[in-house]
Amino acid sequence: MLDTPDYPEKPALKSAFMVHRIDQLLFLAGLREKLNKNEEVVANWSVVLPWGPELRYEPRSLARSEALNILNAIRKPVTGVFSWIKKYW
């Protein structure tokens, strides 16, 4: 979608790029439609989507099983979030 090697200098534009929400990043990268074409990848994304950087500062800790579910959804070969993203780098 954006297909630019440059990072915007103007503060108003710069703030549009300074996001950590996965759904917004998918939109900015133009990958939302591609994601919806593979049900297994969508299932893994749905496990990861509730996580956000602000959760690092919450006093509640994740249960081990919940953390493992997120990690597995990220690192599954082929249909994991990380494998899927790497196809579009």
C-alpha positions in Angstrom: 0.0 0.0 0.0 2.5 2.6 1.1 5.5 1.2 -0.8 7.9 3.9 0.3 11.5 3.5 1.7 11.2 6.9 3.5 9.8 7.6 6.9 7.7 10.8 7.1 9.4 13.8 8.7 6.3 15.9 9.4 4.9 15.2 12.9 1.3 14.7 11.6 2.3 12.0 9.2 4.9 10.5 11.5 2.3 9.8 14.1 0.3 7.8 11.6 3.2 5.4 11.3 3.9 5.2 15.0 1.4 2.5 15.8 1.7 -0.8 17.6 -1.8 -2.2 17.1 -1.6 -5.2 14.8 -4.8 -4.5 13.0 -3.6 -1.0 12.1 -0.3 -2.3 11.0 -2.0 -4.8 8.7 -4.0 -1.9 7.2 -0.9 0.3 6.7 1.0 -2.5 5.0 -2.0 -3.3 2.7 -2.1 -6.9 3.9 -5.6 -7.1 5.4 -7.2 -8.6 2.2 -4.4 -11.1 1.8 -4.8 -12.2 5.4 -8.4 -13.0 4.9 -7.6 -15.6 2.2 -6.2 -18.2 4.5 -8.4 -19.5 7.4 -5.4 -21.0 9.3 -3.5 -17.8 9.2 -6.6 -15.9 10.3 -7.0 -18.2 13.2 -3.4 -17.6 14.4 -3.8 -13.8 14.0 -7.0 -13.9 16.1 -4.9 -15.5 18.9 -2.3 -12.7 18.7 -4.6 -9.7 18.1 -5.7 -9.1 21.7 -2.1 -8.6 22.7 -0.8 -5.0 22.7 2.3 -3.3 24.1 0.4 -1.8 26.9 -0.2 -5.2 28.4 3.5 -5.3 29.3 2.7 -2.8 32.1 -0.4 -4.4 33.5 0.1 -6.1 36.9 -1.8 -9.2 35.7 0.5 -11.9 34.3 -0.5 -14.3 31.6 -1.2 -17.9 32.4 1.5 -20.1 31.0 -1.0 -21.8 28.7 -2.2 -18.4 27.4 1.4 -17.3 26.7 2.2 -20.5 24.9 -0.9 -20.2 22.7 0.3 -16.7 21.6 3.8 -17.9 21.0 2.7 -20.9 19.0 0.4 -18.8 16.9 3.3 -16.6 16.1 5.9 -19.2 15.3 4.0 -22.0 13.5 5.7 -22.9 10.3 3.8 -21.6 7.2 0.6 -20.5 8.9 2.1 -18.7 11.9 2.0 -14.9 12.1 5.7 -14.5 11.7 6.0 -16.9 8.8 3.1 -15.2 7.1 4.6 -11.7 7.5 8.0 -12.8 6.2 6.4 -13.7 2.9 5.7 -10.0 2.3 9.0 -8.4 3.3 
